[in-house]
Amino acid sequence: MTIKVLVVDDSALVRSLLAEIIRDAPDMTLVGAAPDAYVARDMVKEFSPDVITLDIEMPRMDGLAFLEKLMNARPTPVIMISTLTEAGAETTLRALELGAVDFIPKPKLGIASGIREYAELIVEKIRTAAGVRVKAQVKKIPPEIAASQKPPASGRLQSTEKIIAIGASTGGTEAIKELLMQLPAAVPGIVMTQHMPAGFTRTYAERLNKMTRLYVAEAKGGERILPGHAFLAPGGHHLIVVRSGADYLVKLSDAEPLHRHRPAVDVMMESVALAGGKNVLGVLLTGMGKDGAKGMLDIRNHGGYTFAQDEASCVVYGMPKEAVLCGGVDQVVELDKMGAAMLEKIKTMGSGNRL
């Protein structure tokens, strides 16, 4: 089946570059290239595209406003074209909350060479988006959690032997948020890898910190992993966990990308398995590809326990499926029940304190 793609961008250069990439893909056809949301609206009605690439910054009506109207009137898989800036990251995360499937970073400089460099990734993301079932709903931003309801950012806290490792990719920004919102402040320490470029992870961690009971931060390296604390792998660096005496510590690595990703879920999970053994709880959420499957198996082989998100609640049932197929999953759970399942399992895991 040929995938019908509509490009929406106010830049003639970007429209031309994306059109060229789409036309070169044998299973895709470009049904239109719109310079603004009003032209795009008419093209959506005329051509019923399977996937839309949507620029955030446009005249007359910005990408977020168009996306919200689209998701209410005619839900369609959308890939956002986002600038690599702090403001661009914030807006992109809001777009994902509104129902966008994924995003493609647009470089601030060297746009032509940058987008051509992303050609293979763009095609892969369009193919993935074409298979996503988009629901007609607009997600509201949850209220911020007061600082008084969170554990301190640092201090003399008792830490348990237990540690949680969470991995995700496409659809994962919302899935991780929904999962963390289910967890209490006293949950064991968490490390997370979400496939995101540098510049986006800090903004994402700050949003999670405001919306959950946990202290959430982009990892800098050297942090002690304490209960109620969650550290997100920074874009461009692998996050690894090491044992230092009685503690688990975060370290960052600039090793080569794995599965084309840095950070990679497998790198994080393999290190957690070695450091924590039977005290590790591994969680693999929605995502494209197979990153995390081997890491989940490593956690199981070292005596830990693993959960995978079920197909029905995944945006893309890729990574969890691969983990199930390779024997790396103990339990498959719906996203809205994942937190409760994790907390129940934690009660039965080996207890102990590290002082």
C-alpha positions in Angstrom: 0.0 0.0 0.0 1.3 3.5 -0.9 1.5 5.9 2.0 0.0 9.3 1.1 2.0 12.1 2.7 1.2 15.8 3.1 4.0 18.2 4.0 3.0 21.4 5.8 5.8 24.0 6.2 6.1 27.7 5.6 9.7 27.3 4.3 9.8 26.6 0.6 13.3 25.0 1.1 12.0 22.6 3.7 9.0 21.7 1.6 11.2 21.0 -1.3 13.7 18.8 0.7 10.9 16.8 2.3 9.1 16.4 -1.0 12.3 15.0 -2.6 12.8 12.5 0.3 9.2 11.3 0.1 9.2 11.0 -3.7 12.4 8.9 -3.5 10.7 6.4 -1.2 9.1 3.6 -3.3 6.2 3.1 -1.0 5.2 6.8 -0.6 3.5 9.4 -2.6 3.5 13.2 -2.0 -0.1 14.4 -2.2 0.6 18.0 -1.4 3.0 20.6 0.1 1.2 23.3 2.0 2.8 26.6 3.1 0.4 27.2 5.9 -2.4 25.6 8.0 -5.3 27.0 5.9 -4.0 25.5 2.7 -3.2 22.3 4.6 -6.8 22.1 5.9 -8.1 22.1 2.4 -5.6 19.5 1.3 -6.5 17.3 4.2 -10.1 17.4 3.0 -9.2 16.7 -0.6 -6.5 14.1 -0.3 -7.1 12.3 3.1 -3.3 11.9 3.7 -2.1 8.9 5.7 0.6 10.9 7.4 1.3 14.7 7.8 4.6 16.3 8.5 3.9 19.5 10.3 6.1 22.6 11.0 5.5 24.2 14.4 6.4 27.7 13.5 4.0 29.0 10.7 2.3 32.3 9.9 -1.5 32.8 10.3 -2.0 29.7 12.4 0.8 27.9 14.2 1.4 24.2 14.1 0.0 23.5 17.6 -3.3 25.3 16.8 -3.7 23.3 13.6 -2.7 20.1 15.3 -5.4 20.5 18.0 -8.1 21.3 15.4 -7.0 18.3 13.3 -7.0 15.8 16.2 -10.6 16.9 17.1 -12.0 16.9 13.6 -10.0 14.4 11.6 -7.4 12.4 13.6 -4.4 11.7 11.4 -0.8 10.5 12.2 1.3 13.7 12.5 5.1 14.0 12.6 6.2 17.4 13.9 9.2 19.3 12.3 10.8 20.9 15.4 13.7 23.3 15.8 16.6 22.3 18.0 16.0 25.0 20.6 14.7 25.1 24.1 11.5 26.8 23.0 11.2 24.3 20.1 11.6 21.4 22.6 8.8 22.8 24.9 6.5 23.2 22.0 7.3 19.8 20.6 6.5 18.1 23.9 3.1 19.9 23.9 2.5 18.6 20.4 3.1 15.1 21.6 0.6 15.7 24.4 -1.9 16.8 21.8 -1.5 13.6 19.8 1.4 14.0 17.4 3.1 10.6 16.9 6.7 11.7 16.7 9.0 14.6 15.7 12.0 15.3 13.5 14.5 17.9 14.6 15.2 20.6 12.1 18.8 22.0 12.5 19.2 25.7 13.1 22.0 25.9 10.7 22.7 24.0 7.5 19.0 23.0 7.0 19.5 21.5 3.6 22.4 19.2 4.6 20.8 18.5 8.0 17.5 17.3 6.6 19.2 15.2 3.9 21.2 13.6 6.6 18.0 12.7 8.4 16.5 11.2 5.1 16.6 7.6 6.2 15.2 8.4 9.6 12.4 10.6 8.1 11.3 7.8 5.8 11.4 5.3 8.7 9.3 7.6 10.9 6.7 8.2 8.2 6.3 4.4 7.7 5.9 3.9 11.4 3.4 6.7 11.7 1.3 5.3 8.9 0.6 2.2 11.0 -0.4 4.1 14.1 -4.1 4.3 15.1 -4.7 7.9 16.2 -7.5 8.6 18.6 -9.7 11.7 18.6 -8.7 13.2 21.9 -6.9 16.2 23.2 -4.8 15.6 26.3 -4.8 18.2 29.0 -1.6 19.2 30.8 -1.7 17.7 34.3 -1.3 20.1 37.2 2.1 20.8 38.7 3.1 18.9 41.9 4.2 21.1 44.7 7.8 20.8 45.8 6.7 20.0 49.3 5.2 16.7 48.0 8.5 15.5 46.5 11.7 14.0 48.0 14.6 16.5 48.3 16.9 16.8 45.4 19.7 15.7 47.6 20.4 14.9 51.2 20.7 12.1 53.7 18.1 9.7 52.4 18.0 5.9 53.1 18.3 4.1 49.8 17.0 0.6 49.0 18.7 -2.2 47.1 15.9 -2.0 44.5 16.3 0.0 41.3 14.0 0.5 38.3 15.1 0.9 34.7 12.6 2.3 32.1 13.1 2.4 28.3 11.0 3.9 25.5 11.0 5.4 22.1 8.2 6.5 19.7 5.2 7.4 21.9 7.4 7.2 25.0 7.3 10.8 26.1 3.7 10.5 27.0 3.9 6.8 28.2 6.8 7.6 30.6 4.8 10.6 31.9 1.7 8.6 32.5 3.7 5.8 34.2 5.6 8.2 36.5 2.3 9.9 37.5 1.1 6.5 38.9 4.1 6.2 41.2 4.5 7.5 44.8 7.4 9.6 46.0 8.7 6.6 48.0 9.3 4.4 44.9 12.8 3.0 44.4 15.3 5.0 42.4 14.7 5.1 38.6 16.9 5.5 35.6 15.3 6.2 32.2 16.3 6.2 28.5 14.0 7.9 26.0 15.2 8.3 22.4 15.5 12.0 22.1 18.2 14.4 20.7 20.4 16.6 22.8 18.6 19.8 23.8 15.2 18.1 24.3 15.9 15.8 27.3 16.5 18.6 29.8 13.2 20.3 28.9 11.4 16.9 29.0 12.9 16.1 32.5 11.8 19.5 33.8 8.3 18.8 32.6 8.2 15.4 34.3 9.6 17.0 37.5 6.6 19.4 37.5 4.0 16.8 36.8 4.9 13.9 39.0 5.6 13.2 42.7 9.2 12.3 41.9 12.3 14.4 41.7 13.1 14.1 38.0 16.3 15.5 36.3 18.4 15.0 33.3 21.4 13.0 34.3 24.7 14.9 34.6 26.8 12.0 35.8 27.9 11.1 39.3 24.4 11.2 40.9 23.5 8.8 43.7 20.3 7.0 42.7 17.9 7.4 45.7 14.2 6.5 46.3 11.8 9.0 44.7 14.5 10.2 42.2 14.4 9.5 38.5 17.3 10.3 36.2 16.8 10.7 32.4 19.6 9.9 30.0 20.7 13.1 28.2 20.5 13.3 24.5 23.8 12.4 22.9 25.0 10.3 25.9 24.4 6.7 27.1 23.4 6.4 30.7 25.0 3.6 32.6 24.6 2.5 36.3 27.6 1.4 38.4 27.9 0.0 41.9 30.1 2.1 44.2 30.2 0.4 47.6 26.7 0.4 48.9 25.4 2.8 46.3 24.2 2.9 42.7 25.6 5.8 40.8 24.9 7.3 37.4 27.6 7.6 34.8 27.5 9.0 31.3 29.2 7.4 28.2 30.1 8.8 24.8 30.5 5.3 23.3 29.2 4.7 19.8 25.5 4.7 19.2 23.7 1.3 19.5 20.8 0.5 17.2 21.6 4.0 15.8 20.7 5.5 19.2 22.7 7.4 21.8 21.3 7.1 24.4 20.3 3.5 23.9 18.0 1.5 26.2 20.2 -1.7 25.9 23.3 0.1 27.2 21.4 1.3 30.3 19.6 -1.9 31.0 22.7 -4.1 30.6 24.6 -1.9 33.1 21.7 -2.0 35.6 21.5 -5.8 35.3 25.2 -6.1 36.2 25.0 -3.6 39.0 21.7 -4.6 40.6 21.1 -8.3 39.7 17.9 -9.6 41.4 17.0 -6.2 42.7 16.3 -4.7 39.3 12.9 -4.0 37.8 13.0 -3.5 34.1 10.2 -1.7 32.1 10.0 -1.4 28.3 7.4 0.9 26.9 6.2 1.8 23.4 8.8 2.3 20.7 10.0 1.6 17.2 12.8 -1.0 16.6 14.4 -3.5 19.0 16.4 -1.4 21.4 15.9 -2.7 25.0 15.0 -6.3 24.1 18.5 -7.6 24.9 18.7 -5.4 28.0 15.4 -6.8 29.3 16.7 -10.3 28.8 19.9 -9.4 30.6 17.9 -8.2 33.6 15.9 -11.5 33.6 19.1 -13.5 33.3 20.6 -11.7 36.3 17.6 -12.5 38.4 15.6 -9.3 38.0 12.0 -8.9 36.9 10.7 -7.3 33.7 7.5 -5.6 32.5 6.5 -4.7 28.9 3.7 -2.5 27.8 0.9 -4.3 26.0 0.2 -3.9 22.3 -3.2 -2.2 22.7 -1.8 0.7 24.7 1.4 1.2 22.7 1.7 3.9 20.1 4.2 1.5 18.3 4.4 -2.1 19.5 8.0 -2.5 18.3 10.5 -2.6 21.2 8.1 -4.4 23.7 7.3 -7.0 21.0 10.9 -7.7 20.3 11.5 -8.1 24.1 8.7 -10.6 24.3 9.9 -12.6 21.3 13.4 -12.9 22.7 12.2 -14.1 26.1 13.0 -11.0 28.0 9.6 -10.3 29.5 8.1 -11.7 32.7 4.8 -9.8 32.5 2.9 -7.8 29.8 0.7 -5.0 31.2 -1.5 -2.2 30.0 0.0 1.2 30.5 -2.7 2.5 32.9 -2.1 -0.6 35.1 1.7 -0.6 34.9 2.4 1.5 38.0 0.2 -0.7 40.3 1.8 -3.9 38.9 5.3 -2.5 39.5 4.5 -1.5 43.1 2.9 -4.9 43.8 6.0 -6.7 42.4 8.4 -4.4 44.4 6.8 -5.7 47.6 7.9 -9.2 46.9 11.4 -8.4 45.7 14.4 -9.0 48.0 14.5 -6.3 50.7 17.6 -4.7 52.2 19.0 -1.3 52.9 22.2 0.5 51.7 23.3 3.1 54.2 
